[in-house]
Amino acid sequence: MRRRRTLIGSPLEWQMIAAPVLPPPIPVLPERGGTQLKAPRAVVLVDTREQTPFDFSRFSGWFARVEKKALKVGDYTVAGLEETCVVERKDLADLIHSLTVDRAAFINRLRLMSSYPHRLLIISAPLSLVKSPYAHSNVNPNRIFQSLIAVLTGLNVPFLCTETHELGEEVVASYLYQIHLYDWLEANEYGRVLVDNDL
């Protein structure tokens, strides 16, 4: 008996092919009553100790400029919001090192971050790689993964993994842009929404 060929394969067999589109000219535009609001552009601050900093040159229309400055905690923030916003960046090798060899110092930094209203740990590696065996380390991936979950639940510091360094740049640029924008909207009594009856 001849086997019938299915026209549509099982979703379990589908393979997702990533092809990120270019970032938008501006991430979001605030509106009230259908009228666009003109918000000032933020100044992004990059910690002077950051070894391989994100390059925000692709997002020049989003920010007034990017400046290097020694930050108290984290790698990125917005000028004027240094006490309320912090982003810490890790690539996979640095994450493994920080959660093993340099664990005490890293946990202390994360504790400091937990007191900031806006905090984010960005990992420029896919979560599947965080959970897979490491080529140049005998550290158990479950130890790193469970530490990240403990950071999320115990310290309330959210983490986000990105497929590439470039996507990490865009996530952080978008995050800082919107932190600044929401702060500006609240300070100017527009409320904490981008568009009426929306986010």
N, C-alpha and C positions, 0 to 999 in steps of 0.2 A: 504494500500500500504506500502510495506516494505521500510524503509529508507536505502539508500546506504551509506556504510561506506567509508570515504575518506582514501586513503592510506597515504597521507601526510597531516599532520595537518597544520593549519594556522600558519604562522610565529608569529602571535600575541599570540599564545598559547605555543610557544616554551619556554622552561625554560633553561636558561644558567647555567650550572654547572661549577663553577670555580674550577680549579685544577692547580694552578700555578706550573710551572716546576722550577727546581733548577736554580739558576743563573749560567751563563757561567763562565768558568775559568777566562776569560778576556772579558770585554764588547765588545770592538772593537779593531782591530789592524790596524794601519795606513800602507799604502803601496804606493809606487811610482814605476811605471813601472813594477808591479808584484812582487817587492821586498819589504819584510816587513821591516819597520823602527823600530829601537830599541829606544823607548822613556823611559826616567827615570820614576820611579814610584813616585807618589805624596805623600805628608804627609797631612793627613786630620786633621783639627783642630776642636775640639769640645769645645764649650763655657763651662767654669767652672760652670756657673749658671744653665746649662741645668738640669732639674729635673729628667726626665726619658729619657736619651739620647739614640739615636739609637746605636745599637751594630754592629759595622762593622767587627767583627771577621770572619764572613762568607766570607768576601771579602779580606782576607789577601793577596791573590795573586794580587789584584788590586792596593794596596797601599804599600808604604815602611813602614808606621806605622801610628798610630792614637795618637794624643797628645791632652791634655786638656790645654786650654789657655783662659784667659778672652778676649772675642772679643768685639769690639766697638759696633757692631750691629749684630743681628742674632745668630743662634745656631751652624752653620757649615760653614766651608770654606776650602780653600786649602792654605797651607803654601806658602808664596810668592805672593798670589793673594788676600790677605785680603782686599785690597782697591778696588778690582774689582768684587769679587764674594761673595754672601751672601745667605744663606738658613735659613729661619725661620720655625720651626716645631711647630705644634699645634695638640693636640688631640681634640676631640669634646668638652669636658668640658672646656678645656683651651681656645678654640676658642670662645665659648659662653661668658665666663668670660672676655676675652680680648676685645670683641666687645660690651660689656655692662658696667660692673663695672669698668674695667681698660681701657676703650675706648680711652681716651685722650693720655695716655702713649703709647698704642699700635699703634694708628694712627701716632704718632710722630715717632715710630720705622719704620713703613712702609714708611713714607716720607723719612727717611734716606736711607732705602733700595732702594727707587726709583731712587736714584742717582748712584747706582751701575750698571755697564753694564750687569752683570749677577746676577739675583735675582730670588728667588723662594720662595713662601709660600707653604709649604707642609702640608696637613691636613690628619692625619692618621685616617680617617673615610670616608665612602662612601658619595657621594654627596646626595644620597637619604636619609641618616640619618640627614645630615645638614638641609634638607628641611622638615623633619618630626617632629611632636611634641616631646618635650624633657621630659623624665620621671621625672627629678628632677628640672625642671625650668619652669616657666610660660612665658618665653621669646618666642615671636612669631618667628618661624623659618624663616618666610619671612624677618624679620629684619636682621637676620644673613646672609641669602642668598643674599639679596640685598646689604648688606655691602660688601660682597666678590666681587660682580660684580662692585661696586663702586671702590674698591681697584684695580681691574683689569683695569677698564676704566679710572678712575680719576688719579690714581697714577702709572698706568702702571706696577703694580707688579702682575705677573702671579701667579695663585694658582693651585694646583693639589691635588685632593682627591684620597686617596688609600683605598682599602678595609680593609687592615690590617696594623698593626704596622710593620710587617715584609716586606710587599710590600713597605711601606714607606722607610724603610731602604735601600732596593734595588734601589728604584728610586733616593734617595739622593746619594747613593754610585755611581750609574751610572752617575748622573749629575756631581758630583764633578770630577769623573774620566775623563769625556769628556771635561769639562771646562779646566782642566789641560792639557789634550792632545792637544786640539785646540790651547791653548796658546803656548805650546811647538812647535807645527808645525809652527805657525806664527813666533815665535822668531828665529827659525832655517831656515827661508825662504823657507818652504815647501808649504806655502799658507794655506788658511783656508778650506781645504778639507781632509777627512780621506783617500780616495782612489781616484785616477785620475777619472775625470768625474762623480763623485758621491758626497755624502754628505761631 
